[in-house]
């Protein structure tokens, strides 16, 4: 009977866990709608911004005249890792950690020094235990993503680049492809390159290109827009990661709920078999006692 009671307690406990995971799935689904809407609203802005930057850079300006565009020998590479602040989202953060670790090891093998800027608690907590230098960390900002947070991170990274403490900056985040697919994606944001900017606007559609007249001159406009471009890239990465986090959590909680139901079914079958065995044993005792009295 003790075994039957233990099995029954396990079934009750797993059913309560299933209720929790189902509730978390519903919360993640509700948050995903808002996060996905913000991300989809921001994508055209980021793409248009890239297109405008490409047009300006192609207007006869000298990239070496702008500190944020001037390339130099790469001795130290910074990787901005954008992860979530909360867990229970499957392997989402682990996949980003794996890509970041492989990238930094590759830099070391090629004779470059690697360092990190961590955006999100999970990445910060993970890399604190690793032998990599963390020059900047921003935690507690991924639950409510705001532009001023991205601006703070961008300004810190720009200062490190201008002070020549880092020679190149890469941005790693979880790109939202669909509810089922979130892909770790890496982009170089410093020094700023015009390669691929024009293709980012409208996917490189064919047709006659418009001719723009700039007032003031392109050099002055670029001086103002280059820091903003870095901020927009970081904001875009944060929004993509936020949507990917909720989608991954929704999928993980859905899988956990189904796993709980499967465990309840298996334990119910074990309970019924054990109960049937106990009843059979009691009947055998009664029949044996009745035979002994004859």
Secondary structure, DSSP 8 states (H G I E B T S, - for coil): -HHHHHHHHHHHHHHHHHHHHHHHHHHHHHHHHHHHHHHHHHHHHHHHHHHHHHHHHTTT--GGGSTTT-----SEEEEEEE--SS--STTHHHHHHHHHHHHHHHHHHTT-EEEEEEESHHHHHHHHTTT-EEEEEE-S-SSS--HHHHHHHHHHHHHHHHTTS-SEEEEEEEEE--SS-EEEEEEEEES---TTHHHHTTTS--S-------SS-HHHHHHHHHHHHHHHHHHHHHHHHHHHHHHHHHHHHHHHHHHHHHHHHHHHHHHHHHHHHHHHHHHHHHHHHHHHH-
